[in-house]
């Protein structure tokens, strides 16, 4: 599966991009000895598809007005987005060693005021999609053809403000809005499905008026097709891609842990995790 750099400036496989994002996330996690590594490993394929297949942007000019916007509603996924921004050339790779430190441009929860390419300050869950709706509406009123991509978690499906934003997106016919739901079935206290009644998510969004797809979020070919279908869909309605992902994807001994919303990685396990990731690429 070949990916494209924006404006065709490079051609590296999406699989390699996703692998690089996972590796960068692990290196940052090792700096602090902690982090939301499970989410970063799980969503790496989604980020690779977003930044190296779907979106248009200029790494040298993160505030270019014509860029597609990527909104990270889930601020604690910042370690994953930092890895993608480094891979995209928006952040220097050597900054990984400052992750989570005082005066770093990469705090542990994403903040727009600190980090180039970080469009919003997320973290208070349930607000990202509402912000994305406002941004998409603003772009349409300025006749700007850019898209807004909003990455949110399955836990945010339990927030009332999310569904207000869902209805607003339909009301304003925001065909420039693409919501991505990372459905990894994990929350701080256990499985998402045990926290609130969820299921048949695509039909639910369709009933609200969205163009909805539910896909394997760790299958790059499927993701490419879904992102293309979302962007090219005809009709004045917003689009959602529900991505079923595996927490800690690519590091088998972490995948196997029952609770991995915030993975406890022992000091001697970081090197082991990097080695398992390398083995997986070679397999």
C-alpha positions as CSV (number, residue, x, y, z in Angstrom):
1,X,0.0,0.0,0.0
2,X,1.6,3.2,-1.2
3,X,0.9,6.5,0.5
4,X,1.5,10.0,-0.8
5,X,3.1,12.9,0.8
6,X,1.0,16.1,0.3
7,X,1.5,17.5,-3.1
8,X,3.3,14.3,-4.2
9,X,6.7,15.1,-2.7
10,X,7.4,11.7,-1.4
11,X,6.3,8.1,-1.8
12,X,6.7,5.9,1.2
13,X,4.4,3.0,2.0
14,X,1.6,3.7,4.5
15,X,2.7,0.5,6.4
16,X,6.1,2.1,6.9
17,X,4.6,5.4,8.0
18,X,2.4,3.6,10.5
19,X,5.4,1.6,11.8
20,X,7.4,4.8,12.2
21,X,4.6,6.4,14.1
22,X,4.4,3.5,16.5
23,X,8.2,3.5,17.0
24,X,8.3,7.3,17.7
25,X,5.5,6.9,20.2
26,X,7.4,4.2,22.1
27,X,10.5,6.3,22.2
28,X,8.6,9.2,23.7
29,X,6.9,6.9,26.2
30,X,10.3,5.6,27.2
31,X,11.4,9.2,27.9
32,X,8.7,9.6,30.6
33,X,8.4,6.0,31.5
34,X,4.7,6.3,30.9
35,X,2.1,7.5,28.5
36,X,-1.0,6.5,26.5
37,X,1.0,4.0,24.5
38,X,-1.9,1.6,24.0
39,X,-3.9,4.3,22.1
40,X,-0.9,5.5,20.1
41,X,-0.1,2.0,18.9
42,X,-3.7,1.3,18.1
43,X,-4.4,4.4,16.1
44,X,-1.2,4.6,14.2
45,X,-2.7,3.2,11.0
46,X,-5.5,5.8,11.2
47,X,-3.0,8.6,11.6
48,X,-0.8,7.3,8.7
49,X,-3.8,7.2,6.4
50,X,-4.9,10.7,7.5
51,X,-1.5,12.4,7.1
52,X,0.0,10.4,4.2
53,X,-3.1,9.6,2.1
54,X,-6.1,11.8,2.8
55,X,-5.1,15.2,4.0
56,X,-3.6,18.2,2.2
57,X,-1.2,20.4,4.3
58,X,2.2,22.0,4.1
59,X,4.7,20.8,6.6
60,X,6.7,24.0,6.4
61,X,3.6,26.1,7.0
62,X,1.4,24.5,9.6
63,X,-1.0,27.4,9.5
64,X,-1.5,27.5,5.8
65,X,-5.1,28.7,5.2
66,X,-5.8,26.0,2.6
67,X,-4.8,23.1,4.8
68,X,-7.1,20.3,5.9
69,X,-7.6,20.6,9.7
70,X,-7.0,17.6,12.0
71,X,-8.7,18.1,15.3
72,X,-7.7,15.8,18.2
73,X,-10.7,15.8,20.5
74,X,-9.0,13.2,22.8
75,X,-6.2,15.3,24.3
76,X,-4.5,12.3,26.0
77,X,-3.8,10.8,22.5
78,X,-1.3,13.6,22.1
79,X,1.7,11.2,22.1
80,X,0.2,9.6,19.0
81,X,-0.3,12.8,17.2
82,X,3.1,14.1,18.1
83,X,4.6,11.0,16.5
84,X,2.5,11.7,13.3
85,X,3.5,15.3,13.3
86,X,7.2,14.3,13.5
87,X,6.7,11.8,10.7
88,X,5.1,14.5,8.6
89,X,8.0,16.9,9.1
90,X,5.9,19.4,11.1
91,X,7.8,18.8,14.3
92,X,11.6,18.0,14.4
93,X,12.2,14.4,15.3
94,X,14.9,15.2,17.8
95,X,12.2,16.9,20.0
96,X,10.9,13.4,21.0
97,X,13.4,13.5,23.9
98,X,11.6,16.5,25.4
99,X,8.2,14.8,25.6
100,X,6.3,15.7,28.8
101,X,9.1,17.8,30.2
102,X,9.0,21.4,31.5
103,X,9.0,23.9,28.6
104,X,8.5,21.2,26.0
105,X,6.4,21.9,23.0
106,X,4.9,18.4,23.5
107,X,3.0,18.3,26.8
108,X,1.4,15.0,27.8
109,X,-2.1,16.3,26.9
110,X,-2.3,18.2,23.7
111,X,-2.6,22.0,23.7
112,X,-2.8,24.1,20.6
113,X,-0.9,27.0,22.2
114,X,2.2,24.8,22.6
115,X,2.6,22.7,19.5
116,X,2.7,23.4,15.7
117,X,0.1,21.3,14.0
118,X,-2.0,20.8,17.1
119,X,-5.2,22.6,16.0
120,X,-7.2,22.5,19.2
121,X,-6.7,21.9,22.9
122,X,-8.5,18.7,23.6
123,X,-9.0,16.6,26.8
124,X,-12.3,17.6,28.2
125,X,-14.0,14.8,26.3
126,X,-17.1,15.4,24.2
127,X,-16.1,18.9,22.9
128,X,-13.9,18.2,19.9
129,X,-16.8,17.4,17.5
130,X,-18.6,20.6,18.4
131,X,-15.5,22.6,17.7
132,X,-15.0,20.8,14.4
133,X,-18.6,21.6,13.4
134,X,-17.9,25.3,14.1
135,X,-14.7,25.2,12.1
136,X,-16.3,23.4,9.1
137,X,-19.1,25.9,9.1
138,X,-16.7,28.8,9.1
139,X,-14.7,27.3,6.2
140,X,-17.8,26.9,4.2
141,X,-18.9,30.5,4.8
142,X,-15.4,31.6,3.6
143,X,-15.7,29.4,0.5
144,X,-12.6,27.5,1.7
145,X,-12.6,24.0,0.2
146,X,-10.6,22.5,3.1
147,X,-11.9,19.5,5.1
148,X,-12.0,19.2,8.9
149,X,-11.1,15.8,10.3
150,X,-12.0,15.2,13.9
151,X,-10.6,12.2,15.8
152,X,-12.6,11.2,18.8
153,X,-12.8,8.2,21.1
154,X,-15.6,5.6,21.6
155,X,-15.9,7.0,25.2
156,X,-17.1,10.3,23.7
157,X,-20.1,8.5,22.3
158,X,-21.5,8.7,25.8
159,X,-21.3,12.5,25.9
160,X,-24.5,14.4,25.2
161,X,-22.5,17.3,23.6
162,X,-21.3,14.8,21.0
163,X,-24.8,14.1,19.8
164,X,-25.7,17.8,19.8
165,X,-22.7,18.3,17.4
166,X,-23.9,15.3,15.3
167,X,-27.3,17.0,14.8
168,X,-25.7,20.4,14.1
169,X,-23.4,18.9,11.5
170,X,-26.5,17.7,9.6
171,X,-28.4,20.9,10.1
172,X,-25.6,22.9,8.5
173,X,-25.0,20.3,5.7
174,X,-21.3,20.1,6.5
175,X,-20.1,17.9,3.7
176,X,-16.5,19.1,4.6
177,X,-16.6,17.4,8.0
178,X,-15.2,13.9,8.5
179,X,-15.4,12.5,12.0
180,X,-13.1,9.5,12.9
181,X,-14.1,7.4,15.9
182,X,-11.4,5.3,17.4
183,X,-13.4,2.4,18.8
184,X,-10.9,0.4,20.9
185,X,-13.5,-0.7,23.5
186,X,-11.3,0.6,26.4
187,X,-11.9,3.3,29.0
188,X,-10.2,4.0,32.3
189,X,-12.6,1.7,34.2
190,X,-12.9,-1.1,31.6
191,X,-14.5,-1.9,28.3
192,X,-16.6,0.8,26.6
193,X,-19.4,-1.7,26.0
194,X,-19.7,-2.2,29.8
195,X,-19.9,1.5,30.5
196,X,-22.8,2.5,28.2
197,X,-25.0,0.8,25.7
198,X,-23.2,1.0,22.4
199,X,-23.4,-1.1,19.2
200,X,-24.5,-0.9,15.6
201,X,-22.8,2.5,15.5
202,X,-22.9,3.1,11.8
203,X,-26.7,2.7,11.6
204,X,-27.0,5.1,14.5
205,X,-25.0,7.8,12.8
206,X,-26.9,7.1,9.5
207,X,-30.2,7.6,11.4
208,X,-29.0,11.0,12.4
209,X,-28.3,11.8,8.8
210,X,-24.5,11.2,8.4
211,X,-22.8,9.1,5.8
212,X,-21.3,6.4,8.0
213,X,-18.8,3.6,7.6
214,X,-17.5,1.1,10.1
215,X,-14.1,-0.5,9.3
216,X,-11.1,-2.4,10.7
217,X,-9.0,0.5,11.9
218,X,-5.8,-1.5,11.7
219,X,-6.2,-2.5,8.0
220,X,-4.6,0.1,5.8
221,X,-6.3,-1.0,2.6
222,X,-9.7,-0.8,4.2
223,X,-8.8,2.6,5.8
224,X,-7.7,4.1,2.4
225,X,-10.9,3.0,0.8
226,X,-13.0,4.4,3.6
227,X,-11.2,7.7,3.7
228,X,-11.6,8.0,-0.1
229,X,-15.3,7.2,0.1
230,X,-15.8,9.8,2.9
231,X,-14.1,12.5,1.0
232,X,-15.7,11.7,-2.3
233,X,-19.2,11.0,-1.1
234,X,-21.8,13.0,-3.0
235,X,-24.5,14.8,-1.0
236,X,-24.6,17.7,1.6
237,X,-24.1,15.7,4.8
238,X,-21.2,15.1,7.1
239,X,-19.3,11.8,7.2
240,X,-18.1,9.5,9.9
241,X,-15.6,6.6,9.9
242,X,-15.9,4.3,12.9
243,X,-12.5,2.5,13.2
244,X,-12.4,-0.7,15.3
245,X,-8.8,-0.8,16.6
246,X,-6.7,-3.0,18.8
247,X,-5.0,-1.3,21.8
248,X,-1.2,-1.7,21.8
249,X,-1.3,-3.0,18.2
250,X,2.1,-4.4,17.1
251,X,3.4,-5.2,20.5
252,X,1.9,-8.6,21.4
253,X,2.7,-8.8,25.2
254,X,1.1,-5.4,25.7
255,X,-1.9,-6.3,23.5
256,X,-2.5,-9.3,25.8
257,X,-3.0,-7.2,28.9
258,X,-6.5,-6.9,30.1
259,X,-6.4,-3.3,31.2
260,X,-4.4,-1.1,28.8
261,X,-6.1,2.2,28.8
262,X,-3.0,3.6,30.5
263,X,-0.4,0.8,30.1
264,X,2.0,0.2,32.9
265,X,5.4,-0.5,31.1
266,X,8.3,-1.5,33.3
267,X,11.7,0.1,32.7
268,X,13.1,-3.1,31.1
269,X,10.0,-3.5,28.9
270,X,10.6,-0.5,26.6
271,X,13.4,-2.1,24.8
272,X,11.4,-5.4,24.6
273,X,8.5,-3.5,23.1
274,X,10.7,-1.8,20.4
275,X,12.2,-5.2,19.6
276,X,8.7,-6.8,19.2
277,X,7.7,-4.0,17.0
278,X,10.8,-4.6,14.8
279,X,10.1,-8.3,14.7
280,X,6.6,-7.6,13.5
281,X,7.9,-5.5,10.6
282,X,10.2,-8.3,9.6
283,X,7.6,-11.0,9.8
